[in-house]
Amino acid sequence: MAKVAFIGLGVMGYPMAGHLVSNGHDVTVYNRTVGKAEAWVNEYDGQSKSSPELAAQGQDFVFICVGNDDDLRDVTLGEAGVLKGMEAGAILVDHTTASADVAREIGEVASQSGIGFLDAPVSGGQAGAENGVLTVMTGGDPEIFEQAKPIIDAYARCIERLGDIGAGQLTKMVNQICIAGVVQGLAEGLHFARSAGLDGEKVVEVISKGAAQSWQMENRYQTMWQGEYNLGFAVDWMRKDLNIALDEARKNGSHLPLTALVDQFYSEVQAIGGNRWDTSSLLAKLERNRK
């Protein structure tokens, strides 16, 4: 059993922290919205603290899953951040999808205090977090990774170290770039099928047996065909992630024309009120134009 703090109890962090309890760890949580922390404590056998610093005190591991770079800096480097409460030898694992730059920044500060750090963004969405089957993309020292891996196993089905600090975030960018293109292709395919008067479900039943098959097709085509977009990862968050990738591309000289175009399409989804729709709502924009 390890002594663990978990900072950030959103749709991902809440069940992830719960899995840590279920695997026998002593878990302390912090959440900006106190009511969410109280609900978690009532549901699981844990405790909450009033600041990240207090939650981190005396812990072997501190896990973070918050919204963006600014949130991450606040809960790590801020006046009451976890690095003020952690002791030398402890390990900080960040599951936020953020920039590689902020990962390196936090890693440098942590190392000055003898604290290990891993940037470890996740993929698998809310369902993956709830079912404990997330994919974790990790950057950091190999020895630190090996120490943290058995704890992360509580909510992951795949954990890989991809390189030094920042490599986890860079890999997550690749993940989001690939998803964006696949979802756009699926949206256009379903849009074409409807315009051609085809039975979308029968079409997908056939083509999913061949090279067109994808996770998005298998898990999202039915709700897309029915115009339901209240599942999974929100457009606002996808745009945040794609902009992180596009910013990194400008730095490393890579060219991402499709990613930039899909990001533009998501901005059009936002313009019709789809900020909180899931990422499969690219079809909604196409169907709106068809009408």
C-alpha positions as CSV (number, residue, x, y, z in Angstrom):
1,M,0.0,0.0,0.0
2,A,1.2,3.5,-0.9
3,K,0.3,6.9,0.6
4,V,-1.2,8.8,-2.4
5,A,-2.6,12.2,-3.1
6,F,-4.9,12.9,-6.1
7,I,-5.4,16.5,-7.2
8,G,-8.3,17.2,-9.5
9,L,-11.6,15.2,-9.4
10,G,-13.1,15.9,-12.8
11,V,-14.7,13.3,-15.0
12,M,-11.4,11.5,-15.3
13,G,-9.8,12.2,-11.9
14,Y,-12.8,11.2,-9.8
15,P,-12.9,7.5,-10.9
16,M,-9.1,7.3,-11.2
17,A,-8.7,8.3,-7.5
18,G,-11.4,5.7,-6.7
19,H,-9.5,2.9,-8.4
20,L,-6.5,3.8,-6.2
21,V,-8.6,3.2,-3.1
22,S,-10.0,0.0,-4.6
23,N,-6.4,-1.2,-5.0
24,G,-5.6,-0.7,-1.4
25,H,-3.9,2.6,-1.4
26,D,-4.3,5.3,1.3
27,V,-5.7,8.2,-0.8
28,T,-6.1,11.9,0.1
29,V,-7.7,14.2,-2.5
30,Y,-8.0,17.9,-3.3
31,N,-10.4,19.5,-5.7
32,R,-11.1,23.2,-6.3
33,T,-14.8,22.6,-6.0
34,V,-15.1,21.5,-2.4
35,G,-18.5,19.8,-3.0
36,K,-16.9,17.4,-5.5
37,A,-14.2,16.4,-2.9
38,E,-16.8,15.9,-0.3
39,A,-18.8,13.6,-2.6
40,W,-15.7,11.6,-3.4
41,V,-14.9,11.2,0.3
42,N,-18.5,10.0,1.0
43,E,-18.2,7.4,-1.8
44,Y,-14.7,6.1,-1.1
45,D,-12.7,5.5,2.0
46,G,-10.4,8.5,1.8
47,Q,-9.9,12.1,3.0
48,S,-9.7,15.5,1.5
49,K,-7.6,18.6,2.2
50,S,-8.2,22.3,1.6
51,S,-5.1,22.9,-0.6
52,P,-2.8,20.9,-3.0
53,E,0.1,21.6,-0.6
54,L,-1.8,20.0,2.4
55,A,-2.9,17.1,0.3
56,A,0.7,16.4,-0.8
57,Q,2.2,16.4,2.7
58,G,3.6,13.1,3.7
59,Q,2.6,11.3,0.5
60,D,4.7,8.8,-1.4
61,F,3.0,9.7,-4.7
62,V,1.0,12.7,-5.9
63,F,-1.2,12.4,-9.0
64,I,-2.6,15.4,-10.8
65,C,-5.4,15.6,-13.5
66,V,-6.5,19.2,-14.1
67,G,-7.6,21.3,-17.1
68,N,-4.7,23.0,-18.8
69,D,-1.2,24.5,-18.4
70,D,-2.3,27.4,-16.2
71,D,-4.3,25.0,-13.8
72,L,-1.3,22.7,-13.7
73,R,1.1,25.5,-12.8
74,D,-1.3,26.7,-10.1
75,V,-1.6,23.3,-8.3
76,T,2.2,22.5,-8.6
77,L,4.1,25.8,-8.5
78,G,1.6,28.0,-6.9
79,E,1.7,29.4,-3.3
80,A,-0.1,26.4,-2.1
81,G,1.0,24.0,-4.8
82,V,2.0,20.3,-4.2
83,L,5.7,21.0,-4.6
84,K,5.5,23.1,-1.4
85,G,4.2,20.0,0.5
86,M,6.1,17.1,-1.1
87,E,9.3,15.7,0.4
88,A,12.5,14.6,-1.3
89,G,12.1,11.0,-2.6
90,A,8.4,11.4,-3.4
91,I,7.1,11.1,-6.9
92,L,4.8,13.5,-8.8
93,V,2.8,12.1,-11.7
94,D,0.8,14.5,-14.0
95,H,-2.1,13.1,-16.0
96,T,-3.2,16.5,-17.4
97,T,-3.0,16.9,-21.2
98,A,-0.8,19.9,-21.3
99,S,2.2,21.2,-23.2
100,A,5.6,19.6,-23.2
101,D,7.1,22.9,-22.2
102,V,5.2,23.0,-18.9
103,A,6.1,19.4,-18.2
104,R,9.8,20.2,-18.5
105,E,9.3,23.3,-16.4
106,I,7.7,21.4,-13.6
107,G,10.2,18.5,-13.9
108,E,13.1,20.9,-13.5
109,V,11.6,22.5,-10.3
110,A,10.8,19.1,-8.9
111,S,14.3,17.8,-9.4
112,Q,15.8,20.7,-7.5
113,S,13.9,19.4,-4.4
114,G,14.8,15.8,-5.0
115,I,11.2,15.0,-6.2
116,G,10.7,12.6,-9.1
117,F,8.4,13.7,-11.9
118,L,6.6,12.0,-14.8
119,D,4.4,13.6,-17.4
120,A,1.7,11.0,-18.1
121,P,-1.3,12.1,-20.1
122,V,-4.0,9.5,-20.6
123,S,-6.3,8.3,-23.4
124,G,-9.5,6.4,-23.1
125,G,-12.0,9.0,-22.1
126,Q,-14.4,9.0,-19.2
127,A,-15.4,5.4,-19.8
128,G,-11.8,4.3,-19.7
129,A,-11.3,6.1,-16.4
130,E,-14.4,4.6,-14.9
131,N,-13.5,1.1,-16.1
132,G,-9.9,1.4,-15.1
133,V,-8.6,0.7,-18.6
134,L,-6.8,3.9,-19.6
135,T,-3.7,4.2,-21.8
136,V,-1.0,6.1,-20.1
137,M,1.8,7.8,-22.2
138,T,4.7,8.6,-20.0
139,G,7.9,10.7,-20.1
140,G,10.6,10.7,-17.4
141,D,13.4,8.9,-15.7
142,P,13.2,5.1,-16.2
143,E,13.7,4.4,-12.4
144,I,10.9,6.8,-11.5
145,F,8.7,5.2,-14.1
146,E,9.2,1.7,-12.6
147,Q,8.4,2.9,-9.2
148,A,5.2,4.6,-10.3
149,K,4.0,2.0,-12.7
150,P,2.5,-0.5,-10.1
151,I,0.4,2.4,-8.7
152,I,-0.8,3.6,-12.1
153,D,-1.8,0.0,-12.9
154,A,-4.9,0.7,-10.7
155,Y,-6.6,2.5,-13.6
156,A,-4.6,1.6,-16.7
157,R,-4.5,-1.3,-19.2
158,C,-1.4,0.1,-21.0
159,I,1.4,2.1,-19.5
160,E,4.5,2.9,-21.6
161,R,7.5,5.1,-21.1
162,L,8.2,7.0,-24.4
163,G,11.3,9.0,-23.4
164,D,12.5,11.8,-21.2
165,I,10.2,14.4,-19.5
166,G,7.9,15.9,-22.2
167,A,7.7,12.7,-24.3
168,G,4.4,11.7,-22.7
169,Q,2.8,15.0,-23.7
170,L,4.3,14.8,-27.2
171,T,2.8,11.3,-27.7
172,K,-0.6,12.5,-26.5
173,M,-0.4,15.2,-29.2
174,V,0.2,12.4,-31.8
175,N,-2.8,10.6,-30.3
176,Q,-5.1,13.7,-30.7
177,I,-3.8,14.4,-34.2
178,C,-4.7,10.9,-35.3
179,I,-8.1,11.0,-33.7
180,A,-9.0,14.3,-35.3
181,G,-8.4,12.9,-38.8
182,V,-10.3,9.7,-38.1
183,V,-13.3,11.4,-36.7
184,Q,-13.5,13.8,-39.7
185,G,-13.3,10.9,-42.1
186,L,-16.0,9.1,-40.3
187,A,-18.2,12.2,-40.2
188,E,-17.8,12.7,-44.0
189,G,-18.5,9.1,-44.7
190,L,-21.7,9.1,-42.7
191,H,-22.7,12.4,-44.2
192,F,-22.2,11.0,-47.7
193,A,-24.1,7.9,-46.9
194,R,-27.1,9.9,-45.7
195,S,-27.0,12.2,-48.7
196,A,-26.9,9.2,-51.0
197,G,-30.0,7.7,-49.3
198,L,-28.1,4.7,-47.9
199,D,-28.9,2.9,-44.6
200,G,-26.0,4.1,-42.5
201,E,-26.1,1.2,-40.0
202,K,-25.9,-1.4,-42.8
203,V,-23.1,0.5,-44.5
204,V,-21.1,0.6,-41.4
205,E,-21.8,-3.1,-40.6
206,V,-20.2,-3.9,-43.9
207,I,-17.2,-1.5,-44.1
208,S,-16.3,-2.0,-40.4
209,K,-15.3,-5.5,-41.4
210,G,-12.6,-4.1,-43.7
211,A,-9.8,-1.5,-43.7
212,A,-12.1,1.3,-42.8
213,Q,-12.7,-0.1,-39.3
214,S,-11.7,2.1,-36.3
215,W,-12.4,2.6,-32.6
216,Q,-14.4,5.7,-33.5
217,M,-16.5,3.8,-36.1
218,E,-17.2,1.0,-33.7
219,N,-18.1,3.2,-30.7
220,R,-19.6,6.3,-32.2
221,Y,-21.2,5.7,-35.5
222,Q,-24.7,4.8,-34.1
223,T,-24.9,8.0,-31.9
224,M,-23.5,10.1,-34.8
225,W,-26.2,8.7,-37.2
226,Q,-28.9,9.5,-34.6
227,G,-27.5,13.0,-34.0
228,E,-26.6,12.3,-30.3
229,Y,-23.4,14.1,-29.2
230,N,-23.5,13.9,-25.4
231,L,-20.9,11.2,-25.1
232,G,-17.2,11.4,-24.2
233,F,-14.7,14.1,-24.8
234,A,-16.0,17.6,-25.3
235,V,-15.2,19.8,-28.3
236,D,-13.8,22.6,-26.1
237,W,-11.2,20.2,-24.7
238,M,-10.4,18.7,-28.1
239,R,-9.7,22.2,-29.4
240,K,-7.4,22.9,-26.4
241,D,-5.5,19.7,-27.2
242,L,-5.3,20.4,-31.0
243,N,-4.0,23.9,-30.3
244,I,-1.3,22.5,-28.1
245,A,-0.3,20.2,-30.9
246,L,-0.4,22.9,-33.5
247,D,1.8,25.2,-31.3
248,E,4.3,22.4,-30.9
249,A,4.3,21.8,-34.6
250,R,5.3,25.4,-35.2
251,K,8.3,24.9,-32.9
252,N,9.5,21.6,-34.4
253,G,8.8,22.4,-38.0
254,S,6.2,19.7,-38.7
255,H,3.3,20.4,-41.0
256,L,-0.2,19.5,-39.9
257,P,-2.6,20.8,-42.5
258,L,-5.4,18.3,-41.7
259,T,-5.2,19.0,-38.0
260,A,-5.4,22.7,-38.6
261,L,-8.4,22.2,-40.8
262,V,-10.2,19.9,-38.3
263,D,-9.5,22.4,-35.6
264,Q,-11.3,25.0,-37.8
265,F,-14.2,22.7,-38.2
266,Y,-14.5,22.3,-34.4
267,S,-14.6,26.1,-34.1
268,E,-17.6,26.0,-36.4
269,V,-19.2,23.4,-34.1
270,Q,-18.6,25.7,-31.2
271,A,-20.2,28.5,-33.2
272,I,-23.5,26.5,-33.4
273,G,-23.5,25.9,-29.7
274,G,-21.6,22.6,-29.6
275,N,-18.9,23.5,-27.1
276,R,-19.8,20.6,-24.8
277,W,-20.8,18.2,-27.5
278,D,-18.5,15.2,-27.9
279,T,-15.9,15.2,-30.7
280,S,-18.0,13.1,-33.0
281,S,-20.2,16.2,-33.5
282,L,-18.1,17.1,-36.6
283,L,-21.0,15.4,-38.4
284,A,-23.5,17.9,-37.0
285,K,-21.7,20.7,-38.9
286,L,-21.9,18.8,-42.2
287,E,-25.5,17.9,-41.7
288,R,-26.4,21.5,-40.8
289,N,-24.8,22.6,-44.1
290,R,-26.7,20.0,-46.0
291,K,-30.0,21.3,-44.8
